[in-house]
C-alpha cells in the first residue's frame, strides 16, 4: 500500500488566504511541486551553466533508456561531476549557442544533458550566481548510443556505478520515490524522452541539436559533415529556418481524468481496462482534442467510454505525468438525471468494464485496497473487494474528493 507521505505537501497549501478560505486547500499531486527553482531564463546563459556544471555541490540525475539510477527502489542516486566527466566535458558550455549551431557536425553526438534547476533550500557550501544560490541539478542520459567514443565512455561510467552496487529502476511507472525526488525525476525523464524522440527535424529530416540546456532543439542551417563529403556546409533549404519556428519546443499532451458522481451523490462511476489486475478500477480518462474545452472533453470521454451523460463539470487539480509527457487535468462531474446513468460500453471499446460503486464500498477500498498496478492491496483487504489506485495517482485524489461529504455540500459554482 502506498505511503501518503509521498503526496507533496508544499508550504503554500498551508498558507491562509481569501482564496483558500473560499475554495479550500489546493490539492497537490505526485510528480508536481518540485523543490527546484527552474531558473528557465538562465538556460541560455552558458557562463552560468558552465560554473554550475562543475561546482562540488552539483548533482546529476542519471537515466539509462529512461530508467533512473537508484540507491534503492525508493531513492534516486545523485551523481557528482567527477563520476560523469567521461561523458560531460568541462568545456561543453564554453561556446555560445550561436557558435555551437554554426559549428554543427552531424557525425558527432553528445549525451542528453538537461539543466533542471537549483535547490535553494541548501545553504551550506552552496553554488552562487548573482542573487541565486543553492544546489544545481542536471539530468544526464547515459544510454549506450551515439558515436563509438560516446558508447565507450558510457560503458565506463556505467561500470563505475555498478561497482557501487547501484542499479537502474526497471518499472513501467516509477512511483516509489519521495514527493521531492519524484518531481525532479519526472522533469528529467520527460525532457530526455522528448530530446530522444526529436533528434531529427520534422520538416527536412536532418539532425537537430539540443540548445537552451536541453529544453529546445534547433535545425542548424549548416553541417560540417557535408564538407567531408565534398559538399558545401550549407544544407538544403528548410522552411523552419525562415521563421521563429526553427526551434522545436517540448510538448505536453493535455489529458482529462474524471471522478463521476451519480445524481443522488451516493455512487461513483469507475472503469477498468484489460491490463488492470482483478477488481482494480479507476477513474475515466482521455486526451483533449483540438478546439475542445476541458469540460467538453470530460463529457465526451465519459459518454464515449461508458455511455453516461454528464451535466456539471468542475476542475479539481492537475498532475504532470512523465509517461511520456502528459498533463493530467483532474475533474469531478455529476449526472443530473438518473436516466442518463445507464452504462453502455458499446461506443468506444476501450474499457473492459464500468460500474457504479456505492460510497461505502469506495471508502473501504481507499482504506485497504489501494496499490500500484504491479503491487498487491493493503493489509486488511478481503479477496474480491474493490481495488483502487494509490494516493500518488491523481485518480485517488479525485475519488477522495468526490466522496467527501463536505465537498459535495459546498457551493460548487464557486469552483
N, C-alpha and C positions, 0 to 999 in steps of 0.2 A: 504493500500500500504506500502511495506517495506521501511525502512529508510536506505538510502545509507550510513549513518554513522555507520551502523552495519558492513560494509565491512572493514576488517583490513587495517590499514594504518601505518605499522611499519616504523621506521626511515630509514631502509636500502633501501627501494624502492625509497626514495627521494635522495639518495646519487648519486653523479656524478661519472661515471667510464667509461672506454672504452667500456665495455660490454653493459652498459646502453645506451650509445650513439649509439651503433651499432644495438642493438636489441630492444631498447625501455625499458620502465619501466616494472619491474616484476609485474605480476598480482597475488595478494594475495587473497585467498578465505576464506569465513566464515568457522569457526571451526579450522583454521590454525593460525600460528603466535602467539602462546601462550606467555604471558608475563612472564611465569615461566622458570627459568633455571632448567631443569630436574635433573641435577647432578646425572646422572644414575650410575656413578662409586661409589656413596656413598650408594646405595640401600642395600648393604650387610653390611654396617658399623653400627652395632647396637648401639654403644655408640652415634653416631651422630643422629640416628633415635630416640633414647630414649630422648635425650636432645631436639630435635626439637618437639617431640610429646607434651611435657609438657610446652613449652615456652608460655608465655602470649600472644604473637603476633600470634601464630599459628592458622590457620583457617581450618575448615573442610567443604568440600562439601558433603552434605548429600543426599543419594539416597535411595528410598524405591521402590522395584520392578522396578528399573531403572528410576523412576520418580524423578526429582530433587526437593529439598526443596527450596521454594522461598518466598521472601517478597511480590512480585507481579509477574504477568506473564512475566515481563521484567527484573527481578532482582533476582539473586540467594541469598539465605541466607547462610552466612558463620558462622558456629557454632564455639564456643570456647571449649577448652578441658573439662572444668567443666560441659558443657552441655551433653557430651557424655561419661563421665568417667565410667558410669554404664556398658557400652559396651566395652570400651577400657581400660584395666588395665594399670596402670603406669609401671607395670613390664613386659609388653608384649615383650620388646626388651632387657630384662636383660640377656637372654641366647643367645648364638650364634646360627646360623642356624644349625650347626652340632649337637649341643645339642638338639635343637628343633626336628630335624629329628630323633635322637636317642630315644627321649622320646615320640614319636608319639603314641597317643591313639585315635583310630577312634571313640570312644564313645564321645569324647569331640570335640566341634566345636567352632570356633571363627568367628565373622562377618568379612567380607572382608574389609581390611584396606589397602589403596594404598597411598604410598608417591608420590605426584605429582611433587614437586619441590619447588623452593624458588623464591619469587618475590623480586629481588634485587633492585628494584626502591625504596623500603621502607627503609628509613634510621633511622627514629626516633624509639627508643625502639626496634630495630631490633634484631633478633636472630643472633648470630655469631658463626661460627665454622671454626677455622683455618682462611683461607683467604676468606671465603664465609659468606655473611650476607644478611639478608632480612627477609621476612615473609614466613615461611614454610606453605605449603598447603598439606592436605591429603584429600582423598575421603573415605567415610565410607558408607557401605551398612547397613541400619538398618531395612531391611525386617524382618518380624517375622518368623524366621526359625531357624533350629538348635536345640540345647538342650532346655529342658523346662526352664532352668535358663536363657539361652540366649533370648528366646522368651519373658520371663517376663521382662527382662531388656530392651529389645527393646520397649515393650509397655510403660514402664515408661519414656524412652527417648522421644518417640513419644508424650506422654501426655504433656511433658514439652514444646515441640514445638507447639502443638495445643493450649496450654494455651496462647501462644504469638500471636495467630492469624495467624500463618504461615501455608502454605499449599504446597502440592506436585503438581507440574505442570503435569496435565494429557494431554499429546499431543502425537500423533504418531511420530511427529518430532518437537523438540523444537528449534525454530529459532527466538525467540523473545528477546534473551539476547544481551547485547553489545558484540562487537567483542572479547574483552579480556575474558569476562565471558563465552562466547560460547566455546572458545578454552579450557579453564580449565574444563568446564563441559564435553566436548567431550572426553578428556583424561580419566577422572574419569569414565564416563559411559562405554566406550569401555573396560576398564580393569576390571571393576566389572562384566560386562556381560561375558567377557572371563573367569574369575575365576568361575563364577556360572556354566558355561557350561562345565567346565573341572574339576569337583570335583572328578572324578574317572579316573584311569589310562586306557588309550586306549588299553593297551596290556594285563594286568592281571585283570583289573576290580576293583582293590582295591582303597580305598580312597587316594587321593593325598592331599598334604598340600601346602599352599602358602608360598613362600620364596622370597627373594630379594625384600622385601617390596611390594609384590603384583604383581610383573611383571614376575614371574616364578612359576611353580608348580613342586613339586618333588614327586616321588613314594617311600616312605620310605621302607627300607628292613625289618623293624620290626614294630610290632603293639602290644602295651601293653594290648589291649583289648583281645588278644588271650590268654594271661596269665590267665585272669579271667575265661576263659573257660577251663582251664586245659591244654592248649597247649603251645608250645614254642613260644616265642615272634617273632621268625624269620618267615617271611611269605614265601610261596612257591616261587620258582624262577621266576623272571620276566626278560625277555631279555633286557628290557630298562635299567636295573641296571648294565649291563655288559659293557656299553659304556657311552659316554657323553650324550647320548640321554635320560638318566634318568630324565633330566629336560625337562619340556614342556614349550615352549615359546608362547607368544601371537601371534595370526595370523592376518594378514592383507590381504584382498582379493582385488587384483588389478582389477579395472573396467574401461573400456573406456567410454567416453561420448563425442559426437562429433557434432559440427555445420557443416552442409554440404552446400557448395556454388555451385550454378549452373555453367555451362560452361561459360556463359556470365557475371557471378558475379552479376546478377540483382535479384536473388531469393535465398531463403534459405529453405532447407528441414527440416520440423518439423513433429513430430508424436504425437499421443495421445493414451493412454491406456484407458480401460473401466472405471477405477476408477477416471479419471480426471473429473472435473466439465465441464459443457458445454463450448465449444470454447477455452478450455485451452490446449495448445500444448507445447511441449518441444523438446529438442534435443534428439537424439537417444543414447542409452547406452546398455552396456552388459559386461559380465565378460570376462576377458582374460583367455584363456585356456592354459594348459601346452604346452611348446615348441612353443609358439606363441609370436611374437613381438607385441608391442603396435600398430604399423602401420598395421600389418596384421589383428589384432583383430578389428580395426576400419573398415577396408574394408569388413571383413567377416560379422560383425554385421549389417552394413548398407545394405549389399546385402540380408542377411537373413531376416531382418525385413521389408525392403522397396523395395527390388529388384533393387536398384540403384548401379551402378558400379563406384567406385571411382578411382582416379589416385593419385594425390599428397596428402599426409597427413603430417601435422605438429603438434607438441606437443605445446600446448599453456600454460597451467598451471595445477595445481593439487589441490585437496581438500580432506582432511580427512573427512570421513563420518561415524560417530559412530553408525550406524544402520544396523548391529551391529559393523562391523569393515571393512569398505571398504576404499580403496584409489582411489578416482575418478581421472583418468588421462584424462584431457581435451584436445581435439584435434580440429583442423579445417581442413576440407578436401574439395576437389573440384572434380567435374566431368569434364573430359577432352573432352568428345564427347556428343553432345546433344542426340544422340541415346541411351546413357546409363542413361538418366534421367528419363526414364519411370518407374513409380511406380508400384510395384507388391507386394501385401500383401499376396500372396498365399504360400510363403515358410514357414516362421515361423509366426504363428497366434498371436504373442504377441501384435501387435498393432491393435487398432480398426480403426485407420485412419492415413494416412500420406499425406502431401501436400507440394507443393512448394508455398511459400508465397513471394509476391513482397516486396522489401526492404522498401518501403514507409509504407506498412501495418505493418511490423515488428517494424519500428521506432515509429509508433503511439502506438502500443501495449506496447513498452518499456516505453513510456511516461505516459500512463494512465491505462494500463491493466495488470500490474504485481501484483502478490499476492501469498501467500502460498495456498496450495490446499484447506485449510479449511477456507479461507477468501474471501471476495468479492474484486473486482477490485478497482482501484483508482478513485479519483474524475475526472469527465470528460469522463469516459468510456461510450461508447454507446452500448446498448444491441445488442448482435450478433457479436460484434467485437472480434478480436483475443485477447486471454489472454495468458500470459507468466509467467514463474517462477520469483520470486523476486531476487533482487541483491545479497541476501545471498546465492543463489544457483549458482553453477559453470555454470549451463546451461545458466543463464542470462549473465554471463561474456563472455561466448563463443559466444553467439548471438551478443552481443555488438561488440566484436572484429571482427566477421565475416562480419558485415555490415559497418565496419569502412572503409571509402574510402582510407585513408592514409595507413591503414594496407594492403588493397588489392593491392595498388600500390607498396608496398615495395617488395624488393627482398627476397621472401620467402625462397630462397635457403640458406639464412643466418641463418634461424631459426632452 
